[in-house]
C-alpha cells in the first residue's frame, strides 16, 4: 500500500509544502500532537516522511520504528476460543518478547521462546491437545 493510500485511509495527509518549510521543532510538535491524539497511523506516516527529511536524526528514526505497525500471523489457534482475549493480551504484552514465538490461551500467557518447538512443547505440557494461539513477535528494526 502506498503512502498516499495509507494517508487517504487514515484521513491524514502530510502537506508537502508545509513539510518542506517546517522546522525540525514544528515537525516534532506535529508528530507529538498526533501521538497524543491517538492518531498513530497518521503519526507513522509523518514519521516516515520525517525520516526521509532527517534520516540521521535518532529521535526521528526512533519514532519511525516504534510507530511502524507490527505484523502478526496466527499459526495455531484453539477451537475453544474466538481469539479476542488472546488478541487483547498480545496487544498489551507482545513487545516484551522480541524475536520470540508466543503462545497464549485466553488472557493466559503460556510460553515464549525464539524456538517454536519449545513453545509447542510448553503448550502440550500445559494444555494437552487443547491448543493455543501462537504469534511471532518480530525484533524491532531501525
N, C-alpha and C positions, 0 to 999 in steps of 0.2 A: 504494500500500500504506500503510495507516495505521500510526501509531507503535505501536499495540498489536499489530498483526500482525507488525511487524518485531521487536518485543520478544519475542513468542512464538517467532518463528523463531530468534532468537539465544539463547533461553532466559535472557534478561535483561530484567527489568522494573524500572524505577525505582519505588521505593516512594514514592508521592506524599506521604505523611505525613512520611517522612524528608526528602524534598526540601524541603518547606515549612519544616521546622525546622532543616535543615542550615545551618551557617555556610558562608561562601564557602570557607574553608580546608578544611573537611570535604569539600565537593563537589569541590574541585580535587584533593584527595588521592584520592578515589574515581576520578576521571577518570584521573589518573596511574596508579593501580593497574590499571585496565582496559587502558590502553595498554601498560603494562609486561608484562601477561599475554598480550598479543596479541589481546585481545578487542575488535577495532577496531569491529565493528558495534555492539556494546553501548556502547562509548565514544562513538560518534557519536550514539546515542540519548540518552545522558546529556548530551552537549554541546548537542544541540538543545534539550533541556529547560532546561539552564542558561542558554542564550541567551534563553529566554523570561523567566527569572527575573532575569538580569543582562544586559539587552540592550546596554547601553553599555560593558560591560567588554571591552577589546581582547583580553585573553587568552582569554576565553570565545568571542568571535567568531572568533578565530584557530583555536582547537581545533575549533569547529563547521565552519569552512571546510576545514581540512586533513583532517578525518576524513570529510567528505562523500564518498561513493563517486562516482567519475567515470563518465562514460557513454562507451561505445565503440560504434563502428559500423564493421564491415569492409565496404568498398565494392568492393574488387577484390583478389582473392587468387589466387595462382598455384596451378595444379592440381598442381604438383610438391611441395607442402608440406601437412602436416596442420595447420599453424598453431601448434603447441605452442612451437617455438623463437621464433617471432615474438611470441607472447603473453608469453613469459618476458622477451624483450628489452624489449617495450613496458612491462611492469610495472616494470622497473628504470630505464627512461630516459625515458618519455613526459613526465614532469614537466619535463624540460629544454627542452621545445618548446611552451610555452603558446600557444594561438591558431594552431597550425600543423597542416597535414596532414603526416603522417609516413609514409614508405614504408620497409619492411624486407623482407628475404628471409632466412629462417632467422634467424640471430642477427646478420645483417649489416645495418647501417644504410645506407640508400641516399640519402635526402634528406628535408628538412623545410622547409616554407615555408607562409606563410598562403595562398598562391595554389596551389590544387590542380593547375592546369595545368602549373605549373613542376615540381611533384613528378612528375607523369606524364611530362614530358619527360625528367627525370633518370632515371626508371626505364627508359624506352625506350632512352636513351643507354647505360645500364649493362647492361641485361638483354635488350634487344631486345624480342621478344614474349613473353619468359619470365614477365612479370608480377611482382607483389609484393603484400604485404599493405599496405593503406592504412588509416590510422587518423587521426581528427581529435581532437586534444587541446584541449578547451575551456580558455579562460582561467579562472583561479580567480575566484570571485565572493565578495564579502563577505557 
